[in-house]
Amino acid sequence: MNLKKHIPNLFTLGNLFCGTLATMAAVERNYKAAALLVVIGIIFDFFDGFLARILKVQGELGKQLDSLADMVTSGVVPGILMFRFYEETIQHGDTDLSAMGILMAFSCFLLTLAAGYRLAKFNIDTRQSESFIGLPTPAMSLFVISLPIIYEYTTIEFVKNLVFNNYFLISVSIILSVLMNVNIRLFSLKFKKFGFRENIMKYILLFTSLILIITLQYLAVPLIIVLYVLLSILQNTSNKSSS
C-alpha cells in the first residue's frame, strides 16, 4: 500500500473537518470561530495541492475530494454565515421578516449554489491550470467571513453601518456569486519565476495587501479581494493591448 499518495488526501480531509465545524459555528452565530475554522481549512486546502505536486501523487480521487471539501468550507459555510448575519440585521431593527424579507434572506444561499457550480466547472475546465476563470471560492469565503468580524471590531461608524445593512449583504451575495462564475481570467499567486516584470501584478497585490493588513487589519480582507479582481482585469486589458 502506497501511503505517500494518501498524505495530501489527509490534508483535504482536514479541510473538510474544519468546514464541518465551521458550519456548526455559523449556525450558532459564532462568527469568530467559523472564520478561524474557515481560514484553517483554506490553509489545509493550500497544502493538499502543494504536497500532491511535491510528492507527485496528483490524481482524480484527490481532485474530486478537494472540490467536495471546498464545497463545505468555501460554499456551505459562507451561505449559512451570510444568512445568519442577515437575520441579525433584521432582528436588530426589531422588524419581522416579511415574505419579501424571507426571500431576500434566502438569496444569501446564492453563494452556496454559485460555489457549487463553479467547483463543478473547475474540475472539467482545462483552462484553469495556470490561472482562474472567475473568483476562486476560498477568496469569496474569506470576503464573507470577514464581514461580521469587521462589524464587531471596526471603529469606523460608516463601515459599521454599511456592513450591518441587509441590502448591502444581499448585494454582496449577488455580486460574489456572479464573480465566481463570470468569464474573467484572474491570475494565480503561484510563482514559476520571481522576475518583477512577469509578476508585476502579483507583487503589487502582495505588497499592497501587507500594507492594508498592517494598517486596517480585518477591514483589509474584502479590500484585498476587490484589489485582486481589479488587478486581474487590468492585467487582462494590458495583455490584450500588447498582443
KAZI-V632790 format. One record per residue. N is the residue number from 0. RES is the residue in three letters. PSI is psi in degrees with one decimal (999 if undefined). OMEGA is omega in radians with two decimals (* if undefined). Layout:
n->N res->RES psi->PSI omega->OMEGA
n->N res->RES psi->PSI omega->OMEGA
//
This chain:
n->0 res->MET psi->125.3 omega->-3.12
n->1 res->ASN psi->98.6 omega->-3.10
n->2 res->LEU psi->-27.7 omega->-3.08
n->3 res->LYS psi->-37.9 omega->-3.07
n->4 res->LYS psi->-14.2 omega->-3.13
n->5 res->HIS psi->-9.7 omega->-3.11
n->6 res->ILE psi->-49.2 omega->3.10
n->7 res->PRO psi->-34.9 omega->-3.14
n->8 res->ASN psi->-30.7 omega->3.08
n->9 res->LEU psi->-37.8 omega->3.08
n->10 res->PHE psi->-38.1 omega->3.09
n->11 res->THR psi->-41.9 omega->3.10
n->12 res->LEU psi->-31.3 omega->3.03
n->13 res->GLY psi->-40.0 omega->3.05
n->14 res->ASN psi->-46.7 omega->-3.14
n->15 res->LEU psi->-39.9 omega->3.12
n->16 res->PHE psi->-45.0 omega->3.10
n->17 res->CYS psi->-40.4 omega->3.12
n->18 res->GLY psi->-37.3 omega->3.11
n->19 res->THR psi->-45.8 omega->3.10
n->20 res->LEU psi->-38.0 omega->3.12
n->21 res->ALA psi->-34.5 omega->3.08
n->22 res->THR psi->-46.0 omega->3.11
n->23 res->MET psi->-42.7 omega->-3.14
n->24 res->ALA psi->-40.1 omega->-3.14
n->25 res->ALA psi->-40.1 omega->3.11
n->26 res->VAL psi->-38.2 omega->-3.13
n->27 res->GLU psi->4.7 omega->-3.10
n->28 res->ARG psi->29.5 omega->3.02
n->29 res->ASN psi->79.6 omega->-2.97
n->30 res->TYR psi->-36.2 omega->-3.12
n->31 res->LYS psi->-42.9 omega->3.11
n->32 res->ALA psi->-42.3 omega->3.12
n->33 res->ALA psi->-44.2 omega->-3.13
n->34 res->ALA psi->-44.6 omega->-3.14
n->35 res->LEU psi->-43.6 omega->-3.12
n->36 res->LEU psi->-38.1 omega->3.10
n->37 res->VAL psi->-43.3 omega->3.12
n->38 res->VAL psi->-43.9 omega->3.11
n->39 res->ILE psi->-40.9 omega->3.11
n->40 res->GLY psi->-41.4 omega->3.12
n->41 res->ILE psi->-35.0 omega->3.06
n->42 res->ILE psi->-43.9 omega->3.04
n->43 res->PHE psi->-41.2 omega->-3.13
n->44 res->ASP psi->-38.9 omega->3.11
n->45 res->PHE psi->-44.9 omega->-3.04
n->46 res->PHE psi->-24.8 omega->3.12
n->47 res->ASP psi->-42.8 omega->3.09
n->48 res->GLY psi->-39.7 omega->3.13
n->49 res->PHE psi->-46.0 omega->-3.13
n->50 res->LEU psi->-36.4 omega->3.12
n->51 res->ALA psi->-39.1 omega->3.12
n->52 res->ARG psi->-42.0 omega->-3.13
n->53 res->ILE psi->-44.2 omega->-3.10
n->54 res->LEU psi->-7.2 omega->-3.13
n->55 res->LYS psi->49.8 omega->-3.14
n->56 res->VAL psi->29.3 omega->3.11
n->57 res->GLN psi->136.8 omega->-3.13
n->58 res->GLY psi->174.4 omega->-3.08
n->59 res->GLU psi->-36.8 omega->3.12
n->60 res->LEU psi->-48.3 omega->3.14
n->61 res->GLY psi->-37.6 omega->3.14
n->62 res->LYS psi->-46.3 omega->-3.12
n->63 res->GLN psi->-40.8 omega->3.14
n->64 res->LEU psi->-38.5 omega->3.13
n->65 res->ASP psi->-43.3 omega->3.14
n->66 res->SER psi->-38.0 omega->3.12
n->67 res->LEU psi->-41.2 omega->3.11
n->68 res->ALA psi->-43.8 omega->3.12
n->69 res->ASP psi->-33.9 omega->-3.14
n->70 res->MET psi->-35.6 omega->3.12
n->71 res->VAL psi->-56.0 omega->-3.04
n->72 res->THR psi->-41.0 omega->-3.05
n->73 res->SER psi->17.5 omega->3.10
n->74 res->GLY psi->-60.3 omega->-3.13
n->75 res->VAL psi->-47.1 omega->-3.07
n->76 res->VAL psi->-48.5 omega->3.13
n->77 res->PRO psi->-37.5 omega->3.12
n->78 res->GLY psi->-46.6 omega->3.13
n->79 res->ILE psi->-44.8 omega->-3.12
n->80 res->LEU psi->-43.3 omega->3.12
n->81 res->MET psi->-40.8 omega->3.12
n->82 res->PHE psi->-46.9 omega->-3.12
n->83 res->ARG psi->-37.8 omega->3.12
n->84 res->PHE psi->-38.3 omega->3.07
n->85 res->TYR psi->-45.5 omega->3.10
n->86 res->GLU psi->-40.0 omega->-3.11
n->87 res->GLU psi->-37.6 omega->3.12
n->88 res->THR psi->-35.9 omega->3.11
n->89 res->ILE psi->-47.3 omega->-3.11
n->90 res->GLN psi->-34.3 omega->3.13
n->91 res->HIS psi->-29.4 omega->3.12
n->92 res->GLY psi->7.4 omega->-3.14
n->93 res->ASP psi->40.3 omega->-3.12
n->94 res->THR psi->128.6 omega->3.08
n->95 res->ASP psi->147.1 omega->3.12
n->96 res->LEU psi->114.1 omega->3.04
n->97 res->SER psi->176.6 omega->3.10
n->98 res->ALA psi->-42.2 omega->3.12
n->99 res->MET psi->-39.0 omega->3.13
n->100 res->GLY psi->-39.3 omega->3.11
n->101 res->ILE psi->-42.8 omega->3.11
n->102 res->LEU psi->-43.0 omega->3.12
n->103 res->MET psi->-38.6 omega->-3.14
n->104 res->ALA psi->-43.9 omega->-3.11
n->105 res->PHE psi->-16.1 omega->3.07
n->106 res->SER psi->-13.7 omega->3.03
n->107 res->CYS psi->-29.2 omega->-3.11
n->108 res->PHE psi->0.7 omega->2.93
n->109 res->LEU psi->-33.0 omega->3.11
n->110 res->LEU psi->-44.2 omega->-3.14
n->111 res->THR psi->-44.7 omega->-3.13
n->112 res->LEU psi->-43.9 omega->-3.12
n->113 res->ALA psi->-35.9 omega->3.10
n->114 res->ALA psi->-42.9 omega->3.12
n->115 res->GLY psi->-42.5 omega->3.14
n->116 res->TYR psi->-43.1 omega->-3.14
n->117 res->ARG psi->-43.1 omega->-3.13
n->118 res->LEU psi->-37.1 omega->3.09
n->119 res->ALA psi->-42.5 omega->3.11
n->120 res->LYS psi->-39.4 omega->-3.09
n->121 res->PHE psi->-37.1 omega->-3.09
n->122 res->ASN psi->-22.1 omega->-3.10
n->123 res->ILE psi->2.0 omega->-3.09
n->124 res->ASP psi->109.6 omega->-3.11
n->125 res->THR psi->-9.4 omega->-3.11
n->126 res->ARG psi->-12.2 omega->-2.98
n->127 res->GLN psi->28.6 omega->3.10
n->128 res->SER psi->-32.5 omega->-3.10
n->129 res->GLU psi->-17.7 omega->3.14
n->130 res->SER psi->179.9 omega->-3.14
n->131 res->PHE psi->147.9 omega->2.96
n->132 res->ILE psi->104.8 omega->-3.04
n->133 res->GLY psi->163.9 omega->-3.09
n->134 res->LEU psi->127.1 omega->3.09
n->135 res->PRO psi->146.3 omega->-3.10
n->136 res->THR psi->-36.5 omega->3.09
n->137 res->PRO psi->-35.1 omega->3.11
n->138 res->ALA psi->-42.5 omega->3.08
n->139 res->MET psi->-44.2 omega->-3.11
n->140 res->SER psi->-43.1 omega->3.12
n->141 res->LEU psi->-38.8 omega->3.11
n->142 res->PHE psi->-48.5 omega->-3.05
n->143 res->VAL psi->-46.4 omega->-3.07
n->144 res->ILE psi->-19.4 omega->-3.14
n->145 res->SER psi->-23.3 omega->-2.99
n->146 res->LEU psi->-52.2 omega->3.11
n->147 res->PRO psi->-29.7 omega->3.11
n->148 res->ILE psi->-41.8 omega->3.09
n->149 res->ILE psi->-44.6 omega->-3.13
n->150 res->TYR psi->-40.0 omega->-3.09
n->151 res->GLU psi->-35.7 omega->-2.96
n->152 res->TYR psi->-17.8 omega->-3.10
n->153 res->THR psi->147.5 omega->3.07
n->154 res->THR psi->1.8 omega->3.13
n->155 res->ILE psi->112.4 omega->-3.00
n->156 res->GLU psi->-39.3 omega->-3.14
n->157 res->PHE psi->-44.9 omega->3.14
n->158 res->VAL psi->-42.3 omega->3.14
n->159 res->LYS psi->-46.7 omega->-3.14
n->160 res->ASN psi->-36.9 omega->-3.14
n->161 res->LEU psi->-48.6 omega->-3.09
n->162 res->VAL psi->-32.1 omega->-3.09
n->163 res->PHE psi->28.4 omega->3.11
n->164 res->ASN psi->125.6 omega->-3.04
n->165 res->ASN psi->-32.2 omega->3.10
n->166 res->TYR psi->-35.3 omega->3.07
n->167 res->PHE psi->-43.4 omega->-3.11
n->168 res->LEU psi->-41.1 omega->3.10
n->169 res->ILE psi->-41.8 omega->3.13
n->170 res->SER psi->-42.6 omega->3.11
n->171 res->VAL psi->-42.7 omega->3.14
n->172 res->SER psi->-44.8 omega->-3.11
n->173 res->ILE psi->-46.7 omega->-3.10
n->174 res->ILE psi->-45.1 omega->3.14
n->175 res->LEU psi->-36.6 omega->3.12
n->176 res->SER psi->-41.2 omega->3.10
n->177 res->VAL psi->-45.4 omega->-3.10
n->178 res->LEU psi->-33.0 omega->-3.14
n->179 res->MET psi->-26.5 omega->-3.03
n->180 res->ASN psi->2.0 omega->3.13
n->181 res->VAL psi->153.2 omega->-3.07
n->182 res->ASN psi->64.5 omega->3.08
n->183 res->ILE psi->128.3 omega->-3.13
n->184 res->ARG psi->125.1 omega->3.10
n->185 res->LEU psi->132.9 omega->-3.06
n->186 res->PHE psi->147.8 omega->3.07
n->187 res->SER psi->154.1 omega->3.12
n->188 res->LEU psi->6.4 omega->3.06
n->189 res->LYS psi->137.1 omega->3.13
n->190 res->PHE psi->118.4 omega->2.98
n->191 res->LYS psi->-40.6 omega->3.02
n->192 res->LYS psi->163.1 omega->-3.05
n->193 res->PHE psi->15.5 omega->3.09
n->194 res->GLY psi->146.4 omega->-3.06
n->195 res->PHE psi->-42.5 omega->-3.04
n->196 res->ARG psi->-47.0 omega->-3.09
n->197 res->GLU psi->-9.9 omega->-3.12
n->198 res->ASN psi->24.6 omega->-3.01
n->199 res->ILE psi->-42.5 omega->-3.12
n->200 res->MET psi->-35.8 omega->3.12
n->201 res->LYS psi->-43.3 omega->3.13
n->202 res->TYR psi->-39.4 omega->3.09
n->203 res->ILE psi->-44.9 omega->-3.14
n->204 res->LEU psi->-45.7 omega->-3.10
n->205 res->LEU psi->-46.7 omega->-3.11
n->206 res->PHE psi->-41.6 omega->3.12
n->207 res->THR psi->-39.1 omega->3.12
n->208 res->SER psi->-41.9 omega->3.13
n->209 res->LEU psi->-44.0 omega->3.13
n->210 res->ILE psi->-43.7 omega->-3.13
n->211 res->LEU psi->-41.5 omega->-3.13
n->212 res->ILE psi->-41.4 omega->3.13
n->213 res->ILE psi->-40.6 omega->-3.04
n->214 res->THR psi->-35.2 omega->-3.02
n->215 res->LEU psi->-10.4 omega->3.14
n->216 res->GLN psi->-120.7 omega->-3.05
n->217 res->TYR psi->-33.9 omega->-3.12
n->218 res->LEU psi->-19.6 omega->-3.12
n->219 res->ALA psi->-27.2 omega->-2.98
n->220 res->VAL psi->-56.8 omega->3.13
n->221 res->PRO psi->-32.2 omega->3.12
n->222 res->LEU psi->-38.0 omega->3.12
n->223 res->ILE psi->-40.1 omega->-3.12
n->224 res->ILE psi->-40.0 omega->3.06
n->225 res->VAL psi->-43.2 omega->3.12
n->226 res->LEU psi->-40.1 omega->3.12
n->227 res->TYR psi->-45.1 omega->3.13
n->228 res->VAL psi->-45.0 omega->-3.11
n->229 res->LEU psi->-42.2 omega->3.12
n->230 res->LEU psi->-35.8 omega->3.10
n->231 res->SER psi->-42.5 omega->3.11
n->232 res->ILE psi->-41.1 omega->3.11
n->233 res->LEU psi->-41.6 omega->3.12
n->234 res->GLN psi->-40.6 omega->3.10
n->235 res->ASN psi->-44.4 omega->3.13
n->236 res->THR psi->-42.4 omega->3.13
n->237 res->SER psi->-41.1 omega->-3.14
n->238 res->ASN psi->-38.0 omega->3.13
n->239 res->LYS psi->-41.1 omega->-3.10
n->240 res->SER psi->-28.3 omega->-3.13
n->241 res->SER psi->-14.6 omega->-3.11
n->242 res->SER psi->999 omega->*
//
